[in-house]
C-alpha cells in the first residue's frame, strides 16, 4: 500500500511523522485529520494533514515537547493575539509577552531584556545566530509569523552562545492544505495606512505540494516631529513531498524599511544643575536631512527525510543579507546635562553604509527509541554559521562637528547637513560559530522524566564588530571554545500537574576590552529554575509558576573614564545576579473567552550586593483578555504595568505606569470583519526606555481595520 505522508502544515516543521504530531495535539483540538482516496492505480493513498498543537514547542531543548512538559518557562504570542490587538511590528508583539521588556531607546533601534539581562538570542523557526550587542535595528513585520515563542533563561542548546536572559523564536507561516486566505486594510493615526495579504494555494491535485504568499505594506507617520516610516515585506514559501519519505520546504522574504527623520540617540532629560526636564511627546532631536534605510533578503531551504517510522533526518540552510544606509545626527551634551534654559546640546553627524551577510547550516537526527521498557526521545546535530559585516563611514568637513543647537525642543533646519567627503573609514568583521549538540528526554519512570543535553561550541572572530572595534590596535579576538550542559527533571504530580527543576549554562564572547586594550574573557551565563505547571478546564488553561536565579559571570562593566593606554573606554569583568519568580495563566476560560495573565518579580544585584541596572523594572504585569459578547461582536483588553525605573546615573526617573489597549471586532458578514483598536486608552505620558537613553512613548492612537476572508 502506498503511503504518502504530507506534512505541509507543520507550523514549526518539527513533526517527525503524522502519528507523532497527532498524539502531541490533544491539548486544544484534533491536530491531525486523514482522508483516504483511491489512487489511479487502485492503490490506497493516505493524505495526512498534520497540524501542530499550540502548546507544542522545540524551545529550550530542541526536542518537540508540550510546553507543559518543558522544564523552563515558555510564553507564546500567537497569531490571534497579534491580529486582535493590531500589532504590526515585532517590537509591539514582544510587548505582549510575559517577562519581556522592550527598551525602545531610539526610533529605529531597540534592546530586549528578560530576567534582568539583554536578550542576545534571536531565532527564526528554531535556528539563528546570536545578536552580540543585544541591539535590534528596525522591526520585522509581525504579519509574517504564525506566533512568537519567548523562552526565558539560559539556552545553550538552541544556538550555543548568548546569555542567561532568554531566547526569542519567530515561527514563520507555512503552507496549509486548503486554498484561501485574507486581505486587510488598516487606517491609522496621522494619516497612516496599511495593506496586507495572506494567501495559501494547494499546487498539486493530490495535495502533496502547497505554497503561501504573505505581503504587507505600511506607510506610517508619527507623533514625533518629522518621523515617517515606510515598511514593506514580501514572503513566499513552498513545501511538498519528495518521494515516499522526503519533504522539501523553501522560502524567500524581502523587507524594505525606510525611516525619515529618525532619532539617533535619545532625549537628554537631566539638567546639569539637577532636576529632570519635561518636554512635549512630539519633541525630536532629528533634522529633515536624516534618514535610516534598510533592505533585508532572507532565503531558506529545509529538507527532512523519514528514515523509519521513528527517526527523521533534517537539513536546513538559511541565507540572510541586509544592507543599511544611514545619514544621522546625534544630539548630546558634552557636560553633565542641559543648561537651565534647555541649551547645551551639540551635534555629531554620521553617514555610513553597512552590509551584513549570514550563512547558517544545520543538520540533525531526531527520533524515539525504546530502552529499559520505556519510550525515550533524542536529537543530535551539528551546525555552522558565518557572519560577515562591512561598514563604510563617510568623512565630512570638521566645521560641522559639535555645532551647538538652540534651546530644546527645536525644529527642522537648525543644523545644516555636512559636506560629505567620501569614505573615510572601512571596517570589516566576521565570525564563525561551529557547534555540536545533543539532547534526550529519558523516561526514568512513568511519572519521572529527565532531560539532559550538551552543547559544544567554537566561536571565531576577526576584524571589527558590528558597532566598531573597542580593543587595542593589533589585538585579536580570542576564540571561544566551551561546552554547556543542560539538565532538567519533570515529575507528573497528577495527570494535570507537573513539577520541574532545570539547570543550564551558556557562554558569550565579549567585544569590550580591559584597561590595556585586551578583550575580556567570555561571559558565562547560568540559569537555575524550579516550577510547577498545571492544566485546567479540560486542558484549555495552562498555569505556570517558577522561581529562578540567573547569573552573568564576568560580565563587562564600563568604567567611568577612558584608559590612558588606549584612549578608549575600558571595562572590568563583574558578576551580576538576578533572582525572582514568574507566574502565568494562559488559555481559554469558556468557549468564547481567552485569557493571558503574567507576573514577573525580580531582584538584580551587582558584585557588591547592591541594586544594579536600575532601568530594568523589578515588577511587571502583562494581561490580555477577549470574549464574544454577541454572535457577531468580540471585545478585548490588554496591557502592561511596570514598576518605576531610572537610568544608570539615577538622574532620570520614570514612575510606575499602566498601559492599556483595547479592541472591538464586529463580523459584518461571514467573510468581512471590522476591527477598532485603541492603543494607550488612558493617554498615559511615559518614558519608554532608559537603558541607553530616554524617549517618550506614543499617546492614545486609534486605528480601524477591515479584514476580508478570501
Secondary structure, 3 states (H helix, E strand, C coil): CCCECCCCCCCCCCCCCHHHHHHHCCCCCCCEEEEEEECCCCCEEEEEEECCCCCEECCCCCCCEEHHHCCCCEEEEEHHHHHHCCCCEHHHHHCCCCCCEEECCCCCEEEEEECCEECCEEEECCECCECCCCEEECCCEHHHEEEEEEEECCCHHHHCECCCCEEEEEEECCCCCCCEEEEEEEECHHHCEEEEEEEEEECCCCCCEEEEEEEEEEEEECCCCCCEEEEEEEEEEEEEEECCCEEEEEEEEEEEEEEECCCECCCCCEECCCCECCCCCCCCCCCCCCEEEEEEEEEEEEEEEEEECCEEEEEEEEEEEEEEEEEEEEEEECCCCECCCCCCEEEEEEEEEEEEEEEEEEEEEEEEEEECCEEEEEEEEEEEEEEEEEEEEEEECHHHCCCECCCCCCCCCCCCCCCEEEEEEEEEEEEEEEEEEEEEEEECCCCEEEEEEEEEEEEEEEECCCCCCCCCCCCCCCCEEEEEEEEEEEEEEECCEEEEEEEEEEEECCCCECCCCCECCCEEEEEEEEEEEEEECCCCEEEEEEEEEEEEEEEEEEEEEEECCCCEEEEEEEEEEEEEEEEEEEEECCCCEEEEEEEEEEEEECCCCCECCCCCCCEEEEEEEEEEEECCEEEEEEEEEECCEECCCCCCEECCEEEEEEEEEEECCCCEEEEEEEECCCCCCCECCCCCCCCECCCCEEEEEEEEEC
